Amino acid sequence: MNATVAPAAGGPLVLLFSDDLDSTVSAVEEAGGDIVAPPYGFPGGRRFHFRDPSGNVLGVWAEAQQ
């Protein structure tokens, strides 16, 4: 995550946690991020992936709603 060097493909996917995934999608878009995988379900919750303005791809996940 060095803004002076272009990110390389194939690196680790850093996942961040959110209590409110839908609000986080909006916040990422408002901050200039590009959603590369919209929210989807996986065992135990939901997540999405985005590219930050520097080109890094990150993910955000939230626990399943009870």
Distance bins in CASP14 RR format, pairs under 12 A and 6 or more apart:
PFRMAT RR
TARGET T0000
AUTHOR 0000-0000-0000
RMODE 2
METHOD distances of the structure
MODEL  1
1 7 1 0 0 1 0 0 0 0 0 0 0
1 8 0 0 0 0 0 1 0 0 0 0 0
1 11 0 0 0 0 0 1 0 0 0 0 0
1 12 0 0 0 0 0 1 0 0 0 0 0
1 14 0 0 0 0 1 0 0 0 0 0 0
1 52 0 0 0 0 1 0 0 0 0 0 0
1 53 0 0 0 0 0 1 0 0 0 0 0
1 54 1 0 0 1 0 0 0 0 0 0 0
1 55 0 0 0 0 1 0 0 0 0 0 0
1 56 1 0 1 0 0 0 0 0 0 0 0
1 57 0 0 0 0 0 1 0 0 0 0 0
1 58 0 0 0 0 1 0 0 0 0 0 0
2 8 0 0 0 0 0 1 0 0 0 0 0
2 54 0 0 0 0 1 0 0 0 0 0 0
2 55 0 0 0 0 0 1 0 0 0 0 0
2 56 0 0 0 0 1 0 0 0 0 0 0
3 52 0 0 0 0 1 0 0 0 0 0 0
3 53 0 0 0 0 1 0 0 0 0 0 0
3 54 1 0 1 0 0 0 0 0 0 0 0
3 55 0 0 0 0 1 0 0 0 0 0 0
3 56 0 0 0 0 1 0 0 0 0 0 0
4 54 0 0 0 0 1 0 0 0 0 0 0
5 54 0 0 0 0 1 0 0 0 0 0 0
5 55 0 0 0 0 0 1 0 0 0 0 0
5 56 0 0 0 0 0 1 0 0 0 0 0
6 54 0 0 0 0 1 0 0 0 0 0 0
6 55 1 0 0 1 0 0 0 0 0 0 0
6 56 0 0 0 0 1 0 0 0 0 0 0
7 13 0 0 0 0 0 1 0 0 0 0 0
7 14 0 0 0 0 0 1 0 0 0 0 0
7 51 0 0 0 0 1 0 0 0 0 0 0
7 52 0 0 0 0 1 0 0 0 0 0 0
7 53 0 0 0 0 0 1 0 0 0 0 0
7 54 1 0 0 1 0 0 0 0 0 0 0
7 55 1 0 1 0 0 0 0 0 0 0 0
7 56 1 0 1 0 0 0 0 0 0 0 0
7 57 1 0 0 1 0 0 0 0 0 0 0
7 58 0 0 0 0 0 1 0 0 0 0 0
8 55 0 0 0 0 0 1 0 0 0 0 0
8 56 0 0 0 0 0 1 0 0 0 0 0
8 57 0 0 0 0 0 1 0 0 0 0 0
9 51 0 0 0 0 0 1 0 0 0 0 0
9 55 0 0 0 0 0 1 0 0 0 0 0
9 56 0 0 0 0 0 1 0 0 0 0 0
9 57 0 0 0 0 1 0 0 0 0 0 0
10 56 0 0 0 0 0 1 0 0 0 0 0
10 57 0 0 0 0 1 0 0 0 0 0 0
11 56 0 0 0 0 1 0 0 0 0 0 0
11 57 0 0 0 0 1 0 0 0 0 0 0
11 58 0 0 0 0 0 1 0 0 0 0 0
12 56 0 0 0 0 0 1 0 0 0 0 0
12 57 0 0 0 0 0 1 0 0 0 0 0
12 58 0 0 0 0 0 1 0 0 0 0 0
12 59 0 0 0 0 0 1 0 0 0 0 0
13 36 0 0 0 0 0 1 0 0 0 0 0
13 37 0 0 0 0 0 1 0 0 0 0 0
13 47 0 0 0 0 0 1 0 0 0 0 0
13 48 0 0 0 0 0 1 0 0 0 0 0
13 49 1 0 0 1 0 0 0 0 0 0 0
13 50 0 0 0 0 0 1 0 0 0 0 0
13 51 0 0 0 0 0 1 0 0 0 0 0
13 56 0 0 0 0 1 0 0 0 0 0 0
13 57 1 0 0 1 0 0 0 0 0 0 0
13 58 1 0 0 1 0 0 0 0 0 0 0
13 59 1 0 0 1 0 0 0 0 0 0 0
13 60 0 0 0 0 0 1 0 0 0 0 0
13 61 0 0 0 0 0 1 0 0 0 0 0
14 49 0 0 0 0 0 1 0 0 0 0 0
14 50 0 0 0 0 0 1 0 0 0 0 0
14 52 0 0 0 0 0 1 0 0 0 0 0
14 56 1 0 0 1 0 0 0 0 0 0 0
14 57 0 0 0 0 1 0 0 0 0 0 0
14 58 1 0 1 0 0 0 0 0 0 0 0
14 59 1 0 0 1 0 0 0 0 0 0 0
14 60 0 0 0 0 1 0 0 0 0 0 0
14 61 0 0 0 0 0 1 0 0 0 0 0
15 42 0 0 0 0 0 1 0 0 0 0 0
15 45 0 0 0 0 0 1 0 0 0 0 0
15 47 1 0 0 1 0 0 0 0 0 0 0
15 48 0 0 0 0 0 1 0 0 0 0 0
15 49 0 0 0 0 1 0 0 0 0 0 0
15 50 0 0 0 0 0 1 0 0 0 0 0
15 57 0 0 0 0 0 1 0 0 0 0 0
15 58 1 0 0 1 0 0 0 0 0 0 0
15 59 1 0 1 0 0 0 0 0 0 0 0
15 60 1 0 0 1 0 0 0 0 0 0 0
15 61 1 0 1 0 0 0 0 0 0 0 0
15 62 0 0 0 0 0 1 0 0 0 0 0
16 24 0 0 0 0 1 0 0 0 0 0 0
16 27 0 0 0 0 0 1 0 0 0 0 0
16 28 0 0 0 0 1 0 0 0 0 0 0
16 47 0 0 0 0 1 0 0 0 0 0 0
16 48 0 0 0 0 0 1 0 0 0 0 0
16 49 0 0 0 0 0 1 0 0 0 0 0
16 50 0 0 0 0 1 0 0 0 0 0 0
16 52 0 0 0 0 0 1 0 0 0 0 0
16 56 0 0 0 0 0 1 0 0 0 0 0
16 58 1 0 0 1 0 0 0 0 0 0 0
16 59 1 0 0 1 0 0 0 0 0 0 0
16 60 1 0 1 0 0 0 0 0 0 0 0
16 61 1 0 0 1 0 0 0 0 0 0 0
16 62 0 0 0 0 0 1 0 0 0 0 0
17 24 0 0 0 0 1 0 0 0 0 0 0
17 45 0 0 0 0 0 1 0 0 0 0 0
17 46 0 0 0 0 0 1 0 0 0 0 0
17 47 0 0 0 0 1 0 0 0 0 0 0
17 58 0 0 0 0 0 1 0 0 0 0 0
17 59 0 0 0 0 1 0 0 0 0 0 0
17 60 1 0 0 1 0 0 0 0 0 0 0
17 61 1 0 0 1 0 0 0 0 0 0 0
17 62 1 0 0 1 0 0 0 0 0 0 0
17 63 0 0 0 0 1 0 0 0 0 0 0
18 24 1 0 1 0 0 0 0 0 0 0 0
18 25 0 0 0 0 1 0 0 0 0 0 0
18 26 0 0 0 0 0 1 0 0 0 0 0
18 27 0 0 0 0 1 0 0 0 0 0 0
18 28 0 0 0 0 1 0 0 0 0 0 0
18 39 0 0 0 0 0 1 0 0 0 0 0
18 45 0 0 0 0 0 1 0 0 0 0 0
18 46 0 0 0 0 1 0 0 0 0 0 0
18 47 0 0 0 0 1 0 0 0 0 0 0
18 48 0 0 0 0 1 0 0 0 0 0 0
18 50 0 0 0 0 0 1 0 0 0 0 0
18 58 0 0 0 0 0 1 0 0 0 0 0
18 59 0 0 0 0 1 0 0 0 0 0 0
18 60 1 0 1 0 0 0 0 0 0 0 0
18 61 1 0 0 1 0 0 0 0 0 0 0
18 62 1 0 1 0 0 0 0 0 0 0 0
18 63 0 0 0 0 1 0 0 0 0 0 0
19 60 0 0 0 0 0 1 0 0 0 0 0
19 61 0 0 0 0 0 1 0 0 0 0 0
19 62 1 0 0 1 0 0 0 0 0 0 0
19 63 0 0 0 0 1 0 0 0 0 0 0
19 65 0 0 0 0 0 1 0 0 0 0 0
20 26 0 0 0 0 1 0 0 0 0 0 0
20 27 0 0 0 0 1 0 0 0 0 0 0
20 39 0 0 0 0 0 1 0 0 0 0 0
20 46 0 0 0 0 0 1 0 0 0 0 0
20 60 0 0 0 0 0 1 0 0 0 0 0
20 61 0 0 0 0 0 1 0 0 0 0 0
20 62 1 0 0 1 0 0 0 0 0 0 0
20 63 0 0 0 0 0 1 0 0 0 0 0
20 65 0 0 0 0 0 1 0 0 0 0 0
21 27 0 0 0 0 0 1 0 0 0 0 0
21 28 0 0 0 0 0 1 0 0 0 0 0
21 35 0 0 0 0 0 1 0 0 0 0 0
21 38 0 0 0 0 0 1 0 0 0 0 0
21 39 1 0 1 0 0 0 0 0 0 0 0
21 40 0 0 0 0 0 1 0 0 0 0 0
21 41 0 0 0 0 1 0 0 0 0 0 0
21 42 0 0 0 0 0 1 0 0 0 0 0
21 45 0 0 0 0 1 0 0 0 0 0 0
21 46 1 0 1 0 0 0 0 0 0 0 0
21 47 1 0 0 1 0 0 0 0 0 0 0
21 48 1 0 0 1 0 0 0 0 0 0 0
21 50 0 0 0 0 0 1 0 0 0 0 0
21 59 0 0 0 0 0 1 0 0 0 0 0
21 60 1 0 0 1 0 0 0 0 0 0 0
21 61 1 0 0 1 0 0 0 0 0 0 0
21 62 1 1 0 0 0 0 0 0 0 0 0
21 63 0 0 0 0 1 0 0 0 0 0 0
21 64 0 0 0 0 0 1 0 0 0 0 0
21 65 0 0 0 0 1 0 0 0 0 0 0
22 28 0 0 0 0 0 1 0 0 0 0 0
22 29 0 0 0 0 0 1 0 0 0 0 0
22 35 0 0 0 0 0 1 0 0 0 0 0
22 38 0 0 0 0 0 1 0 0 0 0 0
22 39 1 0 0 1 0 0 0 0 0 0 0
22 46 0 0 0 0 1 0 0 0 0 0 0
22 48 0 0 0 0 1 0 0 0 0 0 0
22 60 0 0 0 0 0 1 0 0 0 0 0
22 62 0 0 0 0 1 0 0 0 0 0 0
22 65 0 0 0 0 0 1 0 0 0 0 0
23 29 0 0 0 0 0 1 0 0 0 0 0
23 30 0 0 0 0 0 1 0 0 0 0 0
23 39 0 0 0 0 0 1 0 0 0 0 0
23 48 0 0 0 0 0 1 0 0 0 0 0
23 60 0 0 0 0 0 1 0 0 0 0 0
23 62 0 0 0 0 1 0 0 0 0 0 0
24 30 0 0 0 0 0 1 0 0 0 0 0
24 31 0 0 0 0 0 1 0 0 0 0 0
24 33 0 0 0 0 0 1 0 0 0 0 0
24 35 0 0 0 0 0 1 0 0 0 0 0
24 39 0 0 0 0 1 0 0 0 0 0 0
24 46 0 0 0 0 0 1 0 0 0 0 0
24 47 0 0 0 0 0 1 0 0 0 0 0
24 48 0 0 0 0 1 0 0 0 0 0 0
24 49 0 0 0 0 0 1 0 0 0 0 0
24 50 0 0 0 0 1 0 0 0 0 0 0
24 58 0 0 0 0 0 1 0 0 0 0 0
24 59 0 0 0 0 1 0 0 0 0 0 0
24 60 1 0 1 0 0 0 0 0 0 0 0
24 61 0 0 0 0 1 0 0 0 0 0 0
24 62 1 0 0 1 0 0 0 0 0 0 0
25 31 0 0 0 0 0 1 0 0 0 0 0
25 33 0 0 0 0 1 0 0 0 0 0 0
25 34 0 0 0 0 0 1 0 0 0 0 0
25 35 1 0 0 1 0 0 0 0 0 0 0
25 36 0 0 0 0 0 1 0 0 0 0 0
25 37 0 0 0 0 0 1 0 0 0 0 0
25 38 1 0 0 1 0 0 0 0 0 0 0
25 39 1 0 0 1 0 0 0 0 0 0 0
25 40 0 0 0 0 0 1 0 0 0 0 0
25 46 0 0 0 0 0 1 0 0 0 0 0
25 47 0 0 0 0 0 1 0 0 0 0 0
25 48 1 0 1 0 0 0 0 0 0 0 0
25 49 0 0 0 0 0 1 0 0 0 0 0
25 50 0 0 0 0 1 0 0 0 0 0 0
25 59 0 0 0 0 0 1 0 0 0 0 0
25 60 1 0 0 1 0 0 0 0 0 0 0
25 61 0 0 0 0 0 1 0 0 0 0 0
25 62 0 0 0 0 0 1 0 0 0 0 0
26 32 0 0 0 0 0 1 0 0 0 0 0
26 33 0 0 0 0 0 1 0 0 0 0 0
26 35 0 0 0 0 0 1 0 0 0 0 0
26 39 0 0 0 0 0 1 0 0 0 0 0
26 48 0 0 0 0 0 1 0 0 0 0 0
26 50 0 0 0 0 0 1 0 0 0 0 0
26 60 0 0 0 0 0 1 0 0 0 0 0
27 33 0 0 0 0 1 0 0 0 0 0 0
27 35 0 0 0 0 0 1 0 0 0 0 0
27 48 0 0 0 0 0 1 0 0 0 0 0
27 50 0 0 0 0 0 1 0 0 0 0 0
27 60 0 0 0 0 1 0 0 0 0 0 0
28 34 0 0 0 0 1 0 0 0 0 0 0
28 35 1 0 0 1 0 0 0 0 0 0 0
28 36 0 0 0 0 0 1 0 0 0 0 0
28 37 0 0 0 0 0 1 0 0 0 0 0
28 38 0 0 0 0 0 1 0 0 0 0 0
28 39 0 0 0 0 0 1 0 0 0 0 0
28 48 0 0 0 0 1 0 0 0 0 0 0
28 49 0 0 0 0 0 1 0 0 0 0 0
28 50 1 0 1 0 0 0 0 0 0 0 0
28 51 0 0 0 0 1 0 0 0 0 0 0
28 52 0 0 0 0 1 0 0 0 0 0 0
28 53 0 0 0 0 0 1 0 0 0 0 0
28 57 0 0 0 0 0 1 0 0 0 0 0
28 58 0 0 0 0 1 0 0 0 0 0 0
28 59 0 0 0 0 1 0 0 0 0 0 0
28 60 1 0 0 1 0 0 0 0 0 0 0
29 35 1 0 0 1 0 0 0 0 0 0 0
29 36 0 0 0 0 0 1 0 0 0 0 0
29 38 0 0 0 0 0 1 0 0 0 0 0
29 48 0 0 0 0 0 1 0 0 0 0 0
29 50 0 0 0 0 1 0 0 0 0 0 0
29 51 0 0 0 0 0 1 0 0 0 0 0
29 52 0 0 0 0 0 1 0 0 0 0 0
29 53 0 0 0 0 0 1 0 0 0 0 0
30 50 0 0 0 0 0 1 0 0 0 0 0
30 53 0 0 0 0 0 1 0 0 0 0 0
31 50 0 0 0 0 1 0 0 0 0 0 0
31 51 0 0 0 0 0 1 0 0 0 0 0
31 52 0 0 0 0 1 0 0 0 0 0 0
31 53 1 0 0 1 0 0 0 0 0 0 0
31 54 0 0 0 0 0 1 0 0 0 0 0
31 58 0 0 0 0 0 1 0 0 0 0 0
32 50 0 0 0 0 1 0 0 0 0 0 0
32 51 0 0 0 0 1 0 0 0 0 0 0
32 52 1 0 0 1 0 0 0 0 0 0 0
32 53 1 0 1 0 0 0 0 0 0 0 0
32 54 0 0 0 0 0 1 0 0 0 0 0
32 55 0 0 0 0 0 1 0 0 0 0 0
33 48 0 0 0 0 0 1 0 0 0 0 0
33 49 0 0 0 0 0 1 0 0 0 0 0
33 50 1 0 1 0 0 0 0 0 0 0 0
33 51 1 0 0 1 0 0 0 0 0 0 0
33 52 1 0 1 0 0 0 0 0 0 0 0
33 53 1 0 0 1 0 0 0 0 0 0 0
33 54 0 0 0 0 1 0 0 0 0 0 0
33 55 0 0 0 0 1 0 0 0 0 0 0
33 56 0 0 0 0 0 1 0 0 0 0 0
33 57 0 0 0 0 0 1 0 0 0 0 0
33 58 0 0 0 0 1 0 0 0 0 0 0
33 59 0 0 0 0 0 1 0 0 0 0 0
33 60 0 0 0 0 0 1 0 0 0 0 0
34 48 0 0 0 0 0 1 0 0 0 0 0
34 49 0 0 0 0 1 0 0 0 0 0 0
34 50 1 0 0 1 0 0 0 0 0 0 0
34 51 1 0 1 0 0 0 0 0 0 0 0
34 52 0 0 0 0 1 0 0 0 0 0 0
34 53 0 0 0 0 1 0 0 0 0 0 0
34 54 0 0 0 0 0 1 0 0 0 0 0
34 55 0 0 0 0 1 0 0 0 0 0 0
34 56 0 0 0 0 0 1 0 0 0 0 0
34 57 0 0 0 0 1 0 0 0 0 0 0
34 58 0 0 0 0 0 1 0 0 0 0 0
35 47 0 0 0 0 0 1 0 0 0 0 0
35 48 1 0 0 1 0 0 0 0 0 0 0
35 49 1 0 0 1 0 0 0 0 0 0 0
35 50 1 0 1 0 0 0 0 0 0 0 0
35 51 0 0 0 0 1 0 0 0 0 0 0
35 52 0 0 0 0 0 1 0 0 0 0 0
35 57 0 0 0 0 0 1 0 0 0 0 0
35 58 0 0 0 0 0 1 0 0 0 0 0
35 59 0 0 0 0 0 1 0 0 0 0 0
35 60 0 0 0 0 0 1 0 0 0 0 0
36 47 0 0 0 0 0 1 0 0 0 0 0
36 48 0 0 0 0 1 0 0 0 0 0 0
36 49 1 0 1 0 0 0 0 0 0 0 0
36 50 1 0 0 1 0 0 0 0 0 0 0
36 51 1 0 1 0 0 0 0 0 0 0 0
36 52 0 0 0 0 0 1 0 0 0 0 0
36 55 0 0 0 0 0 1 0 0 0 0 0
36 56 0 0 0 0 0 1 0 0 0 0 0
36 57 1 0 0 1 0 0 0 0 0 0 0
36 58 0 0 0 0 1 0 0 0 0 0 0
36 59 0 0 0 0 1 0 0 0 0 0 0
36 60 0 0 0 0 0 1 0 0 0 0 0
37 46 0 0 0 0 0 1 0 0 0 0 0
37 47 0 0 0 0 1 0 0 0 0 0 0
37 48 1 0 1 0 0 0 0 0 0 0 0
37 49 1 1 0 0 0 0 0 0 0 0 0
37 50 0 0 0 0 1 0 0 0 0 0 0
37 51 0 0 0 0 0 1 0 0 0 0 0
37 57 0 0 0 0 1 0 0 0 0 0 0
37 58 0 0 0 0 0 1 0 0 0 0 0
37 59 0 0 0 0 1 0 0 0 0 0 0
37 60 0 0 0 0 0 1 0 0 0 0 0
37 61 0 0 0 0 0 1 0 0 0 0 0
38 46 0 0 0 0 0 1 0 0 0 0 0
38 47 0 0 0 0 0 1 0 0 0 0 0
38 48 1 0 1 0 0 0 0 0 0 0 0
38 49 0 0 0 0 1 0 0 0 0 0 0
38 50 0 0 0 0 1 0 0 0 0 0 0
38 59 0 0 0 0 0 1 0 0 0 0 0
38 60 0 0 0 0 0 1 0 0 0 0 0
39 45 0 0 0 0 1 0 0 0 0 0 0
39 46 1 0 1 0 0 0 0 0 0 0 0
39 47 1 0 0 1 0 0 0 0 0 0 0
39 48 1 0 1 0 0 0 0 0 0 0 0
39 49 0 0 0 0 1 0 0 0 0 0 0
39 50 0 0 0 0 0 1 0 0 0 0 0
39 59 0 0 0 0 0 1 0 0 0 0 0
39 60 0 0 0 0 1 0 0 0 0 0 0
39 61 0 0 0 0 1 0 0 0 0 0 0
39 62 0 0 0 0 1 0 0 0 0 0 0
40 46 1 0 0 1 0 0 0 0 0 0 0
40 47 1 0 0 1 0 0 0 0 0 0 0
40 48 1 0 0 1 0 0 0 0 0 0 0
40 49 0 0 0 0 1 0 0 0 0 0 0
40 59 0 0 0 0 0 1 0 0 0 0 0
40 60 0 0 0 0 0 1 0 0 0 0 0
40 61 0 0 0 0 0 1 0 0 0 0 0
40 62 0 0 0 0 0 1 0 0 0 0 0
41 47 1 0 0 1 0 0 0 0 0 0 0
41 48 0 0 0 0 1 0 0 0 0 0 0
41 61 0 0 0 0 1 0 0 0 0 0 0
41 62 0 0 0 0 1 0 0 0 0 0 0
41 63 0 0 0 0 0 1 0 0 0 0 0
41 64 0 0 0 0 1 0 0 0 0 0 0
41 65 0 0 0 0 0 1 0 0 0 0 0
42 48 0 0 0 0 0 1 0 0 0 0 0
42 49 0 0 0 0 0 1 0 0 0 0 0
42 59 0 0 0 0 0 1 0 0 0 0 0
42 61 1 0 0 1 0 0 0 0 0 0 0
42 62 0 0 0 0 0 1 0 0 0 0 0
42 63 0 0 0 0 0 1 0 0 0 0 0
42 64 0 0 0 0 1 0 0 0 0 0 0
43 61 0 0 0 0 0 1 0 0 0 0 0
43 63 0 0 0 0 0 1 0 0 0 0 0
43 64 0 0 0 0 1 0 0 0 0 0 0
44 61 0 0 0 0 1 0 0 0 0 0 0
44 62 0 0 0 0 1 0 0 0 0 0 0
44 63 1 0 0 1 0 0 0 0 0 0 0
44 64 1 0 1 0 0 0 0 0 0 0 0
44 65 0 0 0 0 0 1 0 0 0 0 0
44 66 0 0 0 0 0 1 0 0 0 0 0
45 60 0 0 0 0 0 1 0 0 0 0 0
45 61 1 0 0 1 0 0 0 0 0 0 0
45 62 1 0 0 1 0 0 0 0 0 0 0
45 63 1 0 1 0 0 0 0 0 0 0 0
45 64 1 1 0 0 0 0 0 0 0 0 0
45 65 0 0 0 0 1 0 0 0 0 0 0
45 66 0 0 0 0 0 1 0 0 0 0 0
46 59 0 0 0 0 0 1 0 0 0 0 0
46 60 0 0 0 0 1 0 0 0 0 0 0
46 61 1 0 0 1 0 0 0 0 0 0 0
46 62 1 0 1 0 0 0 0 0 0 0 0
46 63 0 0 0 0 1 0 0 0 0 0 0
46 64 1 0 0 1 0 0 0 0 0 0 0
46 65 0 0 0 0 1 0 0 0 0 0 0
47 58 0 0 0 0 0 1 0 0 0 0 0
47 59 1 0 0 1 0 0 0 0 0 0 0
47 60 1 0 0 1 0 0 0 0 0 0 0
47 61 1 1 0 0 0 0 0 0 0 0 0
47 62 1 0 0 1 0 0 0 0 0 0 0
47 63 0 0 0 0 0 1 0 0 0 0 0
47 64 0 0 0 0 0 1 0 0 0 0 0
48 57 0 0 0 0 0 1 0 0 0 0 0
48 58 0 0 0 0 1 0 0 0 0 0 0
48 59 1 0 0 1 0 0 0 0 0 0 0
48 60 1 0 1 0 0 0 0 0 0 0 0
48 61 0 0 0 0 1 0 0 0 0 0 0
48 62 0 0 0 0 1 0 0 0 0 0 0
49 56 0 0 0 0 0 1 0 0 0 0 0
49 57 1 0 1 0 0 0 0 0 0 0 0
49 58 1 0 0 1 0 0 0 0 0 0 0
49 59 1 0 1 0 0 0 0 0 0 0 0
49 60 0 0 0 0 1 0 0 0 0 0 0
49 61 0 0 0 0 0 1 0 0 0 0 0
50 56 0 0 0 0 1 0 0 0 0 0 0
50 57 1 0 0 1 0 0 0 0 0 0 0
50 58 1 0 0 1 0 0 0 0 0 0 0
50 59 1 0 0 1 0 0 0 0 0 0 0
50 60 1 0 0 1 0 0 0 0 0 0 0
51 57 1 0 1 0 0 0 0 0 0 0 0
51 58 0 0 0 0 1 0 0 0 0 0 0
51 59 0 0 0 0 0 1 0 0 0 0 0
52 58 1 0 0 1 0 0 0 0 0 0 0
52 59 0 0 0 0 0 1 0 0 0 0 0
52 60 0 0 0 0 0 1 0 0 0 0 0
END
